[in-house]
Amino acid sequence: MTSRDELLKNPIEDISLDELKQYSGIINIYEKIYGFTCEGLVNGSKIIKEMVNEADLRFLSFTANLVSTGLRGLFADLIKKGFFNIVVTTGGTIDHDIARSFGGKYYKGSFDFDDSMLRELEIHRLGNILVPFESYGKVIEDVVRRFLPEIVKDKKELPVYELLWEFGKRINDSHSILRAAYEKKIPIIVPGIVDGSFGTNLFIQSQFLDFKINLFDDMRLIKDLVFSSKKSGALIIGGGISKHHTIWWNQFKDGLDYAVYVTTAQEYDGSLSGAKPREAISWNKIRPTAKHVTIYGDATIILPILAASLLS
């Protein structure tokens, strides 16, 4: 059997916007190629650039699996540089960001590893990424137990976005999404906060510390931001609850003005994850006059290209 040390030797590294500067003109290559996925990539780049310049409310929506990859640092930079001013994501994003901010190491692996072997070696597998047991659950549990008592000492009820700022305040990692959001005071909205290790540990500690999270305050914030915006746009990576929460709230102002979807999901089964922007028009979630596109592909490949094009 392969040893644990052999498997855990190549850690995942976060990338930054600075590393992409030399590729800022790469979108021009794809515009020349143009065929198939390139068309969506080129149009998506143009829409995001216009959205950054014209929309006062700019959503960055993504799923947690991406935060286990080197994209984590890129998400943090997109927040720090002001390209987006509200984040909607899932509970696992908080798990991975905290775990990696406080010493948890994730490693390069393979989709084809024997999962029974990995379990015996105490290694989780997330696609082709390896997460040692000691890099995940225990780290998150220790962080919550360490910081939560001082955070809720004087305030026994908090909206989730403020609670996440408090944790971000206590993170010393330039690649941290939570730290970036705290520094820029950009809200991270996590409608499914209890679906993960961080949320579960909040619940456990609530039984001892007598505090509550107030999701209605998160909803109130996103409602106020949407209603007060003149134009809104969104880069939506992946599907599920983070995608739906983003477009759901925008229906109340007659829809997003800009929408770029990056996905591998298909629409044939009627799922929200695979639904194209044109379907959201029928629900009033995207305006009929909106500029929108779906880019089919793996976000670990697509997002660096889009981010690099923002620097041109």
Solvent accessible surface area in square Angstrom, and as a share of the most:
residue,aa,sasa,rsa
1,M,155,0.69
2,T,55,0.32
3,S,48,0.31
4,R,67,0.24
5,D,120,0.62
6,E,98,0.44
7,L,14,0.07
8,L,29,0.14
9,K,133,0.56
10,N,71,0.37
11,P,56,0.35
12,I,31,0.16
13,E,129,0.58
14,D,23,0.12
15,I,47,0.24
16,S,21,0.14
17,L,2,0.01
18,D,88,0.46
19,E,94,0.42
20,L,17,0.08
21,K,121,0.51
22,Q,144,0.64
23,Y,104,0.39
24,S,26,0.17
25,G,37,0.35
26,I,54,0.27
27,I,15,0.08
28,N,82,0.42
29,I,91,0.46
30,Y,52,0.20
31,E,73,0.33
32,K,167,0.71
33,I,105,0.53
34,Y,107,0.41
35,G,29,0.28
36,F,202,0.84
37,T,63,0.37
38,C,17,0.10
39,E,73,0.33
40,G,11,0.10
41,L,4,0.02
42,V,3,0.02
43,N,51,0.26
44,G,0,0.00
45,S,3,0.02
46,K,108,0.46
47,I,15,0.07
48,I,3,0.02
49,K,64,0.27
50,E,56,0.25
51,M,0,0.00
52,V,34,0.20
53,N,120,0.61
54,E,96,0.43
55,A,4,0.03
56,D,68,0.35
57,L,8,0.04
58,R,35,0.13
59,F,0,0.00
60,L,0,0.00
61,S,0,0.00
62,F,0,0.00
63,T,29,0.17
64,A,14,0.11
65,N,74,0.38
66,L,13,0.06
67,V,0,0.00
68,S,0,0.00
69,T,23,0.13
70,G,13,0.13
71,L,6,0.03
72,R,5,0.02
73,G,0,0.00
74,L,0,0.00
75,F,0,0.00
76,A,0,0.00
77,D,16,0.08
78,L,1,0.01
79,I,0,0.00
80,K,58,0.25
81,K,121,0.51
82,G,27,0.26
83,F,31,0.13
84,F,1,0.00
85,N,44,0.23
86,I,0,0.00
87,V,0,0.00
88,V,0,0.00
89,T,0,0.00
90,T,25,0.15
91,G,4,0.04
92,G,16,0.15
93,T,1,0.01
94,I,0,0.00
95,D,1,0.01
96,H,15,0.07
97,D,0,0.00
98,I,0,0.00
99,A,0,0.00
100,R,27,0.10
101,S,19,0.12
102,F,56,0.23
103,G,56,0.54
104,G,6,0.06
105,K,116,0.49
106,Y,3,0.01
107,Y,34,0.13
108,K,113,0.48
109,G,26,0.25
110,S,33,0.22
111,F,132,0.55
112,D,131,0.68
113,F,58,0.24
114,D,83,0.43
115,D,67,0.35
116,S,86,0.56
117,M,27,0.12
118,L,2,0.01
119,R,191,0.70
120,E,126,0.57
121,L,25,0.12
122,E,94,0.42
123,I,4,0.02
124,H,78,0.35
125,R,86,0.31
126,L,54,0.27
127,G,25,0.24
128,N,64,0.33
129,I,11,0.06
130,L,0,0.00
131,V,5,0.03
132,P,3,0.02
133,F,73,0.30
134,E,97,0.43
135,S,7,0.05
136,Y,52,0.20
137,G,27,0.26
138,K,120,0.51
139,V,23,0.13
140,I,0,0.00
141,E,58,0.26
142,D,60,0.31
143,V,6,0.04
144,V,0,0.00
145,R,136,0.50
146,R,158,0.58
147,F,18,0.07
148,L,0,0.00
149,P,55,0.35
150,E,90,0.41
151,I,15,0.08
152,V,1,0.01
153,K,138,0.58
154,D,130,0.68
155,K,96,0.41
156,K,97,0.41
157,E,84,0.37
158,L,8,0.04
159,P,7,0.04
160,V,0,0.00
161,Y,28,0.11
162,E,48,0.22
163,L,0,0.00
164,L,2,0.01
165,W,43,0.15
166,E,53,0.24
167,F,2,0.01
168,G,0,0.00
169,K,99,0.42
170,R,58,0.21
171,I,3,0.02
172,N,152,0.78
173,D,30,0.15
174,S,78,0.50
175,H,63,0.28
176,S,1,0.01
177,I,1,0.00
178,L,1,0.01
179,R,64,0.23
180,A,1,0.01
181,A,1,0.00
182,Y,50,0.19
183,E,90,0.41
184,K,98,0.41
185,K,107,0.45
186,I,11,0.06
187,P,12,0.08
188,I,1,0.00
189,I,2,0.01
190,V,1,0.00
191,P,27,0.17
192,G,14,0.14
193,I,1,0.01
194,V,95,0.55
195,D,112,0.58
196,G,26,0.25
197,S,21,0.13
198,F,1,0.00
199,G,1,0.01
200,T,65,0.38
201,N,14,0.07
202,L,6,0.03
203,F,124,0.52
204,I,70,0.36
205,Q,22,0.10
206,S,30,0.19
207,Q,118,0.53
208,F,155,0.65
209,L,40,0.20
210,D,113,0.59
211,F,9,0.04
212,K,138,0.59
213,I,47,0.24
214,N,32,0.17
215,L,64,0.32
216,F,146,0.61
217,D,41,0.21
218,D,3,0.02
219,M,73,0.33
220,R,123,0.45
221,L,40,0.20
222,I,0,0.00
223,K,65,0.27
224,D,67,0.35
225,L,53,0.27
226,V,1,0.01
227,F,111,0.46
228,S,87,0.56
229,S,16,0.10
230,K,179,0.76
231,K,80,0.34
232,S,0,0.00
233,G,0,0.00
234,A,0,0.00
235,L,3,0.02
236,I,1,0.01
237,I,3,0.01
238,G,20,0.20
239,G,11,0.10
240,G,37,0.35
241,I,81,0.41
242,S,0,0.00
243,K,4,0.02
244,H,62,0.28
245,H,27,0.12
246,T,0,0.00
247,I,3,0.02
248,W,97,0.34
249,W,28,0.10
250,N,0,0.00
251,Q,27,0.12
252,F,97,0.40
253,K,25,0.11
254,D,81,0.42
255,G,0,0.00
256,L,0,0.00
257,D,21,0.11
258,Y,7,0.03
259,A,0,0.00
260,V,0,0.00
261,Y,4,0.02
262,V,2,0.01
263,T,13,0.07
264,T,101,0.59
265,A,30,0.23
266,Q,94,0.42
267,E,58,0.26
268,Y,191,0.72
269,D,92,0.48
270,G,61,0.58
271,S,42,0.27
272,L,55,0.27
273,S,36,0.23
274,G,2,0.02
275,A,7,0.06
276,K,53,0.23
277,P,4,0.02
278,R,138,0.50
279,E,71,0.32
280,A,6,0.05
281,I,49,0.25
282,S,92,0.59
283,W,149,0.52
284,N,68,0.35
285,K,11,0.05
286,I,0,0.00
287,R,68,0.25
288,P,106,0.67
289,T,121,0.71
290,A,13,0.10
291,K,100,0.42
292,H,63,0.28
293,V,22,0.12
294,T,25,0.14
295,I,1,0.01
296,Y,70,0.26
297,G,22,0.21
298,D,69,0.36
299,A,10,0.08
300,T,52,0.30
301,I,111,0.56
302,I,10,0.05
303,L,2,0.01
304,P,24,0.15
305,I,19,0.10
306,L,3,0.01
307,A,1,0.01
308,A,1,0.01
309,S,1,0.01
310,L,25,0.13
311,L,57,0.28
312,S,85,0.55
